Amino acid sequence: MADVNKTITIVIAEAIAPDVINAYASEFNFESDPSGDTKAQFALRMFTEQAQAGIRSTYKSYMTAQGALAAQVQADEDSLNITVS
């Protein structure tokens, strides 16, 4: 299977863009960021990291559930080997 690639465009109305940038700067402590980014670059990086974390979390939850299902099926099969006499 090939990699999944998607280009995403996020449009923030000009009227609220400064507040969105300030919100991300405040939420993620822009003042303590040593990267040298501008506030807007920092906000974009934080948004990207949040999106990535969300995708990873969804994937891990799914894979954990799949593993639990497989373990349940195996336990069901193994339990047929239990006898009481």
N, C-alpha and C positions, 0 to 999 in steps of 0.2 A: 504494500500500500504506500502511496506517495505521501509526502508531507502535506499538511493542510496549511494553506497560506491565505490570508485575507487582509486586504487593505481597508482600514477603517478611517473614516473621516468624522471628526467630532466638530460640530458647529456650535459655538457659544455666541449668543447675541452680543454684539458690541457693547450694548448698554450695560450688560452684567458681567462682561469678561473681567474687568478689574476686580470685582467682588469674588468671582470664582477663583481667580489667581490668588487673591488675598486669603480666601478660605483654605486653599490647599497649603499656602505658606504657613498659615497659623496652625492648621491641623497637624502638619508634619515638621514643625520647627525649622522653618527656613533659616532663621538667624543663626542656628548652630550648624548649618550645612557647610562643610569645608570644600565643596566641589568647585566653587567659583561660578556656578550657574547664576543666571539672572533669576529673578523671582518667577517669571513666566516659564523659563526652562525647567526650573525646579518643580513647578506645579505640573507641567507636562510629564516629567519623569515620575513624579509620585502617582499621577493618574495611570500611567503605563504600568507601574509596579503593582498598583491595586488591581488592575485588570488581569495581569498575569497571575497574581495571587489567587484571585477568584477562580480562574480557569484551573489552576493547579488544585485548589481545594475541591472543586467539583469532580475532577478526575480522580483524586485520591479517595473521595467518598464512594464514588462508583466502583473503583477497583477493590476497596475494602468490602463493599457489599457483595461483589462477585466472589471474593475469597471466602466470605462467610457462607455464602450459598453453597459453594463447592465443599466447604468443610461440613456443612449440614447434610448434604447429599452423601458424603463419605461416611459420616457418623450413622446415618440411617442404614446404609449398606452394612457397615461393620456391626451394628446392633443386632442384625439377624444371626450373628454368630454367638449370641449370648443365650445360654440355655440354663434352666433351673430344673434340678431333678430331686 
